[in-house]
Amino acid sequence: AFEEKQKREEEKEQRFRERVLQQRKIKLQEATDKFQRAHLPSSQHKQIVQTKAASQLEEALERIKGSVLTPGLYLPSRNKTNFR
């Protein structure tokens, strides 16, 4: 019983670390994008925005696929969501 609890705690810690790393990666990317936007002509900026939007959609899709396939991670139920 103790070993199972310890294993669950380790898995929980690993998921937490992965989330923190993902958040840091996003913040770094946002800072990089902001810097690049400040130093590019607007015509080049438009091309980057379109490319970035496509890559963000792909990344979101991969996250969704990963969260569905990862045991222990569940998305909230739609029935419980309050829409106002």
SVG drawing of the C-alpha trace seen along z (x, -y; Angstrom):
<svg xmlns="http://www.w3.org/2000/svg" viewBox="-26 -48 41 50">
<polyline fill="none" stroke="black" stroke-width="0.4" points="0.0,0.0 2.8,-2.4 4.6,-1.6 1.5,-2.3 1.0,-5.6 4.6,-6.6 4.3,-5.7 1.1,-7.9 2.9,-10.8 5.9,-10.4 3.5,-10.4 1.7,-13.5 5.1,-15.2 6.1,-14.3 2.9,-15.7 3.4,-18.9 7.0,-19.3 5.8,-18.8 3.1,-21.5 5.7,-23.9 8.1,-23.2 5.3,-23.7 4.3,-27.0 7.9,-28.2 8.3,-27.2 5.1,-29.2 6.3,-32.2 9.7,-32.0 8.1,-31.7 5.8,-34.7 8.8,-36.8 10.7,-35.8 7.7,-36.6 7.3,-40.0 10.9,-40.8 10.8,-39.7 7.6,-41.7 9.3,-44.8 12.2,-44.4 10.4,-43.4 8.7,-45.3 4.9,-44.9 4.9,-42.8 7.1,-40.2 5.1,-40.3 2.0,-39.3 3.6,-36.2 4.9,-35.2 1.5,-35.7 -0.1,-33.3 2.6,-30.7 2.4,-31.0 -1.4,-30.6 -1.1,-27.3 1.7,-26.0 -0.4,-26.9 -3.3,-24.9 -1.1,-21.9 0.4,-22.2 -3.1,-22.4 -4.2,-19.3 -1.1,-17.4 -1.9,-18.5 -5.5,-17.3 -4.3,-14.0 -1.8,-13.6 -4.2,-14.4 -6.8,-11.9 -4.2,-9.2 -2.4,-9.9 -3.9,-7.8 -4.7,-9.7 -5.4,-13.0 -9.0,-13.7 -10.7,-16.6 -13.6,-18.2 -17.1,-16.9 -19.1,-19.1 -22.2,-18.5 -20.8,-20.2 -19.7,-23.4 -21.9,-26.4 -22.6,-28.6 -23.9,-32.1"/>
</svg>
